[in-house]
Amino acid sequence: MDGNLESIATRWARLSVDRAPYGTGLINLTLSGFIDQRRVIVQRVHPAFADSVHQDIEAVTSHLDRSGVLTPRLVRTDAGALSTIDGEGRSWRVLTFIDGSHSHDRIDGPSRATEAGRTVGRFHAALADLDHGYEHTRPGIHDIAFRRAGIERAVEVHGAHPLYDEVARGVDALGAFTDHLLPVDVTPSRHAHGDLKTSNVLFDGDGSGLCLVDLDTLALMAWPFEMGDAIRSWCNPKREDEPGARVDTTLFEAALRGYHAGCNGLNLDPLEIELLPRGTLTIACELAMRFLTDALEERYFSFDPARFATRGEHNLARARGQLALARSLAAELGSLEHIARTTLR
């Protein structure tokens, strides 16, 4: 485990940390800990996120708190800082733990999809009046041209990689969806969570949605991409790295019904609603590009060594899953657009 942990832990009085990783996140190192008798989450933040991201998290979670929406909060160091930096320049933080909460890697039925949608709807409605300019921004988010350039560079540089041929076939397969993909500025931006995968929604023991976690990706972005990322995760009955991914229209409708109930009259534009299915398809293709890129570069996403021999092989499996989902979404665009129109208007 990280050699800096002991030094980092001293910056919060009476913090003790369990060294076993907590949760299933792909990016940050997440651990469980206690301050006195209170359980907390301890994270080493991936270098892709600048330390300034904590200013954004504090602004958004403070606003959510004032609005009565449950959210994890940053626990300040003894010196009053939102985070701290270790000897290798990496950012660490402590967050409150949401008692009685559970996360899931898959949506297991319409009722959970409805609760996930309701939870995100509450989140969006609460942030509708937030006045905040984000300190931390990430390049290329939902920008297909940016992602395409990334995979093209990786293919050019890593021609000797053992997975090169498989990745090249994946890149060729993406060409089938070009006409459906949306530009990054397709609609005006709204405050967004930025990574609404299933495991970032917490539920209580009865299955009711509680709140959202993993707030490093907070940003202003187009609503069809924000909710499209949710749909591509929630409405695929398979794991992200399993074959046979597809969109389940029953889960799609249930998620949107929950969102409509939770967003409390948030004024969505008809164009935002109309473009949700294509936004979802764009997200699936974007993720396929990112996974294909990392199948060759093997430096960003984590992997499961119990199931895959290398990081590249796990990323290739993830990319294949997103490509299968994209094919399913393309085949169902008409029915998904109809469901979105009738459910959200």
C-alpha positions, 0 to 999 in steps of 0.5 A: 500500500502507499508509503505516504499513507502514514504521513497523510493520515496525521493531517487529520487528527485521530484518523485511522485507515484500513489499507484494503481498497474500498469499492470498485472505482476505476480511477482513484484509490479509495480506502475506508477509515475512521475519525474517532468513531465516525466512518469516513472515506479516504482517497488518493486522487488520480493525477488527471484531477488537479487539486483545484477540483476540491474547490468545485466539490466544496462549492457544489456540495455546500449548495446541495446541503443548503438545498436539503439534498444529501451529499458527501462532504469534504472533511477538512484537515486539521489546518483547515484545508480541503485536501492535502498533497503527499511527497510525490505531489499527489492529492489526498482527501477525506470525505464523510461516509453516507451511513446505511448506503449501498452501491451497485455495479448494475441496475437490477430492475425497473424500480432501481432504475426509477430510483437512480433517475429520481436521485439524479433529478433531485441533484440537477434540480438543486443545482439549477440556481447555482452560480459557480465557475469551475476551477478544474476542467478536463480536456476533451470531455465528450468531444469525439474529435478529441477522442478520435485524435487520441486513438489515432495517435495510440494506433500510430505509436503502438504498432508492435503492441500484442493487441494492436490488430484487435484495437484496429478492428475496434477502431474500424467498427466505430465508423458505423456510428459516425453519422449519429454522433453529436458535437460537444456543444450540441445544447447549452451547458448545465451543471452536471455530475459528469460520471453517472455510472451505476456505482456512483448512485448510492441507495439505502437498504430498501432500494431508495436512492440516496445521493451521488458520489465521486464528484471529481467530474463536476462540470458544465456540460450538455444535458444529453451527454450527462444523462446519456452517460447515465443511460449507457450504464443503467440500461445495459443489463450486462457488466461493462466488460461482459459481452452481449451489452444492449440497451433495455428499453424498459429500464430506459423508460423507468429511469426517465420516469424517476428523473421526471419525478425527481427533477421537480419541473426542471425546464428541459428544452425539447431538443435536449430530450430529443437528443438524449438517445443520440447523446447516449450513443455518443457516450458509448462510442467515446468510451469505446475510444477511450478504452481502445486507447488505453488497451494500447497505452495501458496507463489510465484505467485500473484492471482486474488481475483476477479476470484479465492477464493485462490492463490492455486485455481488460480495456479491450473487453470494456471497449467491445462492450461499449461497441456492442451497446452502441450497435444496440442503441443505433438499432433502437434510436426511434423507440428510445426517442419516442420514450424520451418525448412521451416521458419527459414532456 
